[in-house]
Amino acid sequence: MYSLGTGRQWRDIPKDLPPRGTLHDYLARWIDGGTLEDIHHQFYMKCREQVDKEASPTAAVIDGQSVKSGEKGGSALILMGTARGKKIKDKKRHILVDTTGLLMHVLVHSADIQDRDGGGIVMATLFGLYPFLVKLFADGGYQGPVFQEAVKRSWPV
């Protein structure tokens, strides 16, 4: 059995696969070229169709969560920040799901960016992926003109 929780996944790749350097290079190319996002989007639409839903959702739910993080681990590109009102260093993730609970998009950034600003970034990165999305459910952290303007720019309905 192959375990993903070892902390050294690249060393535990099954022997019948190419060398880890080769796999890592392909993965980096797929991430940089947007291939992984394309694969996720295609699987996402197929999963929706399997539960008798249209491929593109009409409603979604967005929420943010502060996540404690240590000095080690994680992407070097994601700088840690201090969440408002908290004395801990952490990151924040915004998750967008459809009404069936399927993951549509996730964004991770430093915690010093407020929900309304991070939510605007999430919506801007989705431009064109879900053309029939007309309703967005969000909590109070996403209120205000900053987030509303970002949504209007992303979905000029």
N, C-alpha and C positions, 0 to 999 in steps of 0.2 A: 504494500500500500504506500502511496505517495502522500506525504503530509506537507501542507502548506504553512504550518506553524512552527517550523524549526528554527527560524532566524537565519538560516543559511540556504535558502531555496535554490540558488544557482548551483550549489555544490551537490544538491540532492536530485538533480535531473536524471531521469531514467537513462540507463546506458544505451538503449536502442534509439535515442534521439541524437541529433548532431551535437558537437561540442558546445559547451555553454557560451563560449565567445561568439560562435556563429548565431546561436539563438538570441543572444543579447543584441547583436548587431541588427538582426531582422526586427526584433521588437522595437528597437530605437527608431528604425526607419518607418515602421508601421505607425508609431506614435507621432513622429514628426510629419509624416505625410497624411495623417488623418484616417488611415486605414482602420485602426481600431475603433474609432468613432463610427465609421461607416458600417463596420460589422455589427457593432452594438445596435445601431439604428435599424438595420435589416432584421436582426433577431427580435428586437423590440416590436416591430410591426407584425412579424409572424406570430409572436406570443399573443398579441392583442387579437389577431384573427382567430387563433385557436380557442379563445374564450368568447367567440361570437361578438366581437367589437370591431368597429371600423379600425383600419390600420393607423390612422392619425387621430389622436384624441381631441375632444372638444373642450375638456376641462382638466385642470391640473391643480396640485397642491404644492406650495412652496413653504419651506421652513428652514430656519438656521439653527445651528447648535454649536456652542463653544466646546472645544475638545482640549483637555489637558494634554500637554505633550512634554516630553523630556528634552534634554539637550541633544540626545542622539536620535537617529532615525528620521525618516521622512525626507522629502525632497529638499535639496539645498535652495531651491528657488522659492520655497514658501517660507517667508520670514515670520518669526513668531512675534506676536504683539501682546499687549495687555488689554484684556476685555474691559470695557467701561465698568467701573464699580468693583473690579476684582483686582487682587494683587498677585495673580498668578500669570505666568506666561502660557499662552495657549494659541490655538488656531481655531478658525471657525469654518464650518462647512454648511453650504446651502444645498439642500436636496430638493429636486423637483420630481414629483411622482404623478402618475395619472390616477384616476379614480379607482382603478383596480389595484393600485399599490405598486405597479411596475415602475422601476427607475427610469426617468427620462434624461436627467442630467444631474451632475454634482460638481460643485466648485469649492475648492479649499483655498483659504487665504488667511492672512494674519487676523487676529481677533480684534484689532483696533479699528477695523472697518465695520461700520454699522450695518444692520440688516437691510435697511432701505438702499444703501449704496451697493452692497454685495448682491442683493437681489436684482438690482438694475444690471449688473454685470452678467448675471446668469441669464436674464432675459435677452440681453444683447447677443450672447453667444449662441442662442437658439434660432436666430433669424433664418426663416425658410424651412427649418426642419419639421415643424408641426403647423402646417398652413391652416388647419381648421380649429386651432386652439382659440377659443373665444372667452373662456371663463377661467379665472385664476383665483384660488382660495388661498388666503394668507392671514397671518395673525397681525396684531397691532404694530409689530416692529417694522412692517413694510408700509406703514401709512406715510403720507406726506407727499409733497410735490416732486421730490427727487425721484422716488420710485415710480410715481405715476408718469412722469416725463420719460423715464427709461422704458417703461412698458409701451407708451405711445410711439416712441421711436422704433421699438422692436416690432410692434404690430400696428401699423397704420391702417386701422379698419375704417 
